[in-house]
Structures are given as C-alpha cells and as structure tokens.
Amino acid sequence: MITNSDNFTHRHHLPKRYTVMAEREFKVLLSTISNLSKNNNKTIFVGINGCQGSGKTTLADYLVCLLQEKHQLKAVSCSIDDFYLSKDNRLQLAHSIHPLLKTRGVPGTHNIPLLKQTLANFSKQKVNWRLTQFDKVTDNPKPEEQWPMINTKMDVVIIEGWCWGVPAQADNELIRPINAFEKEYDSTAKWRSYVNQQLKEYYLSLYNKMNLMVMLKAPSFNCVYQWRLEQEQKLSKTTHHSVMSENDIAQFIQYFQRLTEHALAVLPQQVDFLFELDKNRQITRTLSK
C-alpha cells in the first residue's frame, strides 16, 4: 500500500533513511502539534524558520503527511515565498523607495494584505478558496486558476520561510553594512532601514498568530551558498527555463545575509523547538521549551 509518507519521500527525492531520521527527531514536535490541535477548538498555526536550503519545505511537507496519516488531522503547509509581489509591483517599489526592492526576498517584497487574508481564511476555517502560489522561474505569481483550492477546514496550518519569525533589528544595528553588497548598493542604509521598518509594522503581528515556532538552525551563514546552489541544481532538473548561475547565487544570497545572521543570533532563544544542523543538514541537537 502506498502511504502519504511514501509519496513524500518520492516527491522530495529522499532516501528511506530520511524518514527513519525524521520519525526519531520530529516525534515530539508532531505529538505537540497534534495535542495542541486536539485540545483547542480552532486552527493551529505552526511557523518554521530556517535559512535558504535548510530543509524548511521538506520538514513542513513531512509534518503535513504525518499529521494526516498518523494523527487523522487536516493539515496544509505554505511558504511565505508564495506571497512575493509581482515583478511590476516590485519595480514600483524600486522606483519609489530603493532599487534593491526590485529583487524578491526581503520583508517588504511580500503581498502582506494577501498574507493577512490567507491567515484570516484559515483561522475562520473558510472553505472553497484558492491558496496563492508563486513561480520562482518566471518571478511572478502563478495565474490564479492554477492556485490549489482549499475545500475543507484545516486543523493545522504550517507556514515556513527564511525570514518567518525574525524580529526587527535595533536602529543602531543598521548603521554598518554587513557585506560588500550593502556597502556598494545601500550606502545610505535606506534599503535595510525600509526592510527593518516593514518587520516592525507588518510582520510582527503576523508572527504573533503562530501557536508554535520551529527553527532549523544552520551552523552559520557560510552554509547558505552551498545549500542554495543545491536548490538551484534541483530546480534545473524540473524546468526548461534558465536558473541562476553560481555567480548569480553568490550575489543573490547577500540580500539575505543581514537578517539570516540576525535570526541565527536571536531566534534560538525565542522558538519553541530548535533543531541545530551541521553543514550537511544533519540534526546535531534538539531543544524544546
């Protein structure tokens, strides 16, 4: 018999040993989510943070599969990456605020009204509506008719994202550029100040809707380049469109360095479940509140 977990490993091209590891490492997390759902007459929101390539999407999908298969719960996962603004909308931000906002990724390049409405739909257990999806190859949201339909009430909603849960920095932390990219393209700190203000004004209230926060913690930002490269190589096997080169990736990840390093510094003390990873993405330590 083909199970959800069998489909999961096939979909992510994972060896069987992944599920063996996952059953061991995520058992308490799964039971905690299940108990939260069964003890509350409402939709439970679980947030997952982790830098690019850390395995957030894989973990979210695994949790959905097991919550459905082993705990008989209606569950779904989504990524904040699916809420990126269109190219045209980002171009408007680039013209009106700062040229770097043309590139998707940082807070301020997401469709916050749509994200708010989506969380409200799940919270109200609304049915028969479409969940947005973004196409990273075309760099635009997919056509609405291609968005998956949510046709049942959800017990658990898992939201993952590289900056999900990351708080704003103190103003004095914005003064000094964190890398050569910021020094050259954001010499006045206008871009990073705008991003930080977005976190304060719009993202924090969304994080507060999470009933549980999880972090996949990389050893350092140094791992991001290799992990992101692996993601792009995987994407190249599933599309006929061009994907980013190694040089493109090296440039692209500099957009994320500031908040990734900030997350590595502050989030471990704030999340409910912390999974520390080594450079091969193997879990070396697990901490929970």
C-alpha positions in Angstrom: 0.0 0.0 0.0 1.3 3.5 -0.9 1.1 5.8 2.0 1.4 9.6 2.4 5.0 9.1 3.7 5.9 7.0 0.7 4.7 9.8 -1.6 6.6 12.3 0.5 10.0 10.6 0.1 9.3 10.1 -3.7 8.3 13.8 -4.2 11.4 15.1 -2.4 13.7 12.5 -3.9 14.8 11.4 -0.4 16.3 8.2 0.7 14.4 6.0 3.1 16.8 6.9 5.9 15.3 10.4 5.9 12.0 9.1 7.2 13.9 7.0 9.8 15.7 10.1 11.0 12.5 12.2 10.8 10.5 9.7 12.9 13.1 9.9 15.6 13.9 13.6 15.6 10.4 15.1 15.0 8.3 12.7 17.1 7.9 15.1 20.0 7.2 18.0 17.6 4.5 16.0 15.9 2.8 14.9 19.1 2.9 18.5 20.4 1.2 19.8 17.3 -1.4 17.1 17.5 -2.1 17.7 21.1 -2.4 21.4 20.5 -5.0 20.8 17.8 -7.0 18.2 19.7 -7.1 20.4 22.8 -8.2 23.6 21.1 -11.3 24.1 19.0 -9.5 26.2 16.4 -6.9 26.1 13.6 -3.4 25.7 15.0 -0.6 27.7 13.2 2.9 26.4 13.2 5.8 28.6 11.9 9.1 27.2 10.6 12.2 29.4 10.2 15.4 28.4 8.6 17.9 29.9 6.1 17.8 29.1 2.4 18.3 25.4 1.7 18.0 24.3 5.4 15.1 21.9 4.7 12.1 24.0 5.8 9.8 22.9 2.9 10.8 19.3 3.3 10.0 19.4 7.1 6.7 21.2 6.5 5.6 18.6 4.0 6.7 15.8 6.3 4.7 17.2 9.2 1.6 17.6 6.9 1.9 14.0 5.7 2.3 12.5 9.2 -0.4 14.7 10.8 -2.8 13.5 8.2 -1.7 9.8 8.1 -0.9 9.1 11.8 -2.9 11.7 13.7 -6.0 12.0 11.4 -5.8 15.8 11.2 -6.5 18.1 8.2 -3.2 19.9 7.6 -1.6 22.1 4.9 1.6 23.9 4.5 2.5 27.1 2.7 5.6 29.2 2.2 5.9 33.0 2.5 7.8 32.7 -0.8 4.4 32.2 -2.4 3.4 35.7 -1.3 6.0 37.6 -3.1 4.8 40.6 -5.0 4.8 40.5 -8.8 7.7 41.9 -10.9 5.7 45.0 -11.7 4.8 45.7 -8.1 8.4 45.3 -7.0 9.5 47.6 -9.8 7.2 50.2 -8.5 8.9 49.9 -5.1 12.3 50.1 -6.7 11.3 53.4 -8.4 9.6 54.9 -5.3 11.8 53.7 -2.5 15.0 51.9 -3.4 16.3 50.0 -6.5 17.1 46.9 -4.4 13.4 46.3 -3.8 13.1 45.1 -7.4 14.5 41.8 -6.2 12.2 39.5 -4.3 13.2 38.1 -0.9 13.4 40.6 1.9 10.5 41.8 4.0 8.7 44.5 2.1 8.6 42.4 -1.1 5.7 40.2 0.1 2.0 40.8 -0.6 1.1 41.5 3.1 -2.7 42.1 2.5 -2.9 38.7 0.7 -1.0 37.0 3.5 -3.2 38.6 6.2 -6.3 37.5 4.3 -4.9 34.0 3.9 -4.3 33.6 7.6 -7.8 35.0 8.3 -9.3 32.5 5.9 -7.6 29.6 7.7 -8.4 31.0 11.1 -12.1 31.3 10.2 -12.0 27.8 8.7 -13.2 29.2 5.4 -13.7 26.7 2.5 -13.7 26.9 -1.2 -10.9 29.5 -1.8 -7.6 29.4 -3.5 -4.2 29.4 -1.9 -1.7 31.6 -3.7 1.4 30.1 -5.4 4.5 31.9 -6.8 6.6 30.8 -9.7 10.3 31.5 -9.0 11.3 30.7 -12.6 9.0 33.4 -14.1 9.5 35.5 -10.9 5.7 36.2 -10.8 2.7 34.7 -9.0 1.2 31.8 -10.9 -2.2 32.5 -12.6 -5.0 32.3 -10.1 -6.7 29.4 -11.8 -3.5 27.3 -11.1 -3.6 28.0 -7.3 -4.7 25.0 -5.3 -8.2 25.0 -3.8 -8.8 24.9 -0.1 -12.0 22.9 0.1 -12.0 21.8 3.7 -11.5 23.2 7.2 -7.9 22.9 8.3 -6.9 21.7 11.8 -3.2 22.7 11.3 -1.6 25.2 9.0 2.2 25.2 8.7 3.9 28.4 7.4 7.6 28.3 6.5 10.0 31.0 5.4 13.6 32.1 5.7 12.6 35.3 7.5 9.4 34.0 9.2 9.6 34.9 12.8 12.6 37.1 12.6 12.2 40.3 14.6 13.4 43.8 13.5 16.9 44.9 14.4 17.7 47.8 16.7 18.3 51.0 14.7 21.9 51.2 15.7 22.5 47.8 14.1 21.6 49.1 10.7 24.3 51.7 10.5 27.2 49.5 9.5 27.0 47.5 6.2 27.1 43.7 6.8 28.8 42.9 3.5 30.3 44.4 0.4 26.9 44.3 -1.4 25.3 46.6 1.2 28.3 48.9 1.2 28.1 49.3 -2.6 24.3 49.3 -3.2 22.9 50.6 0.1 25.5 53.1 1.2 22.9 55.3 2.8 21.2 52.4 4.6 17.8 53.3 3.1 17.0 49.8 1.8 17.8 48.0 5.0 16.0 50.6 7.1 12.9 50.2 4.9 13.1 46.4 5.3 13.5 46.8 9.1 10.5 49.1 9.3 8.4 46.6 7.4 9.3 44.0 10.0 8.1 46.3 12.8 4.9 47.5 11.2 3.6 44.4 9.4 5.3 41.2 10.0 5.4 41.1 13.8 1.6 41.0 14.1 1.6 38.0 11.7 4.2 36.1 13.7 2.1 36.6 16.8 -0.6 34.4 15.2 1.7 31.4 15.4 0.8 28.9 18.2 4.2 27.2 17.8 7.5 28.3 16.3 10.2 26.0 15.0 13.7 26.8 13.8 16.1 24.8 11.7 19.4 26.4 12.7 22.4 26.4 10.3 25.9 26.4 11.8 26.5 29.8 10.2 25.6 31.9 7.1 28.6 30.3 5.3 26.4 27.2 4.6 23.8 29.2 2.7 25.7 29.4 -0.6 26.2 25.7 -1.0 22.7 24.9 0.2 21.2 27.5 -2.2 23.3 26.1 -5.0 21.9 22.6 -4.4 18.3 24.1 -4.5 19.0 25.7 -7.9 20.5 22.5 -9.3 17.4 20.6 -8.2 15.2 23.2 -9.8 17.1 22.9 -13.1 16.0 19.3 -13.4 12.4 20.2 -13.2 12.1 23.2 -15.6 13.1 24.2 -19.1 13.7 27.8 -18.1 17.1 29.1 -17.2 18.1 29.1 -13.5 20.7 31.1 -11.5 24.4 30.6 -12.1 26.9 30.1 -9.3 27.8 33.8 -9.6 24.1 34.8 -9.5 23.6 32.8 -6.3 26.7 34.3 -4.6 25.3 37.8 -5.3 21.7 36.8 -4.5 22.3 35.5 -1.0 23.9 38.7 0.0 20.4 40.2 0.1 19.6 37.8 2.9 22.8 37.8 5.0 21.8 40.6 7.4 18.5 39.0 8.5 19.8 35.4 8.3 22.7 36.3 10.7 20.2 38.2 12.9 17.9 35.2 13.0 20.8 32.8 13.9 21.7 35.2 16.8 18.3 35.9 18.3 15.7 33.2 17.3 17.1 30.2 19.1 16.1 31.8 22.4 12.6 32.6 21.2 11.3 29.5 19.4 9.5 26.5 20.9 11.5 23.9 19.0 15.1 24.3 17.9 16.9 21.8 15.6 20.6 22.6 15.3 22.1 21.4 12.0 25.6 20.7 10.8 26.9 21.7 7.3 25.3 18.5 5.9 21.9 19.4 7.4 22.1 16.6 9.9 20.4 17.4 13.2 23.1 17.6 15.9 21.0 18.8 18.8 17.3 19.4 19.6 16.0 21.8 22.2 12.4 22.5 23.2 10.6 24.6 25.7 
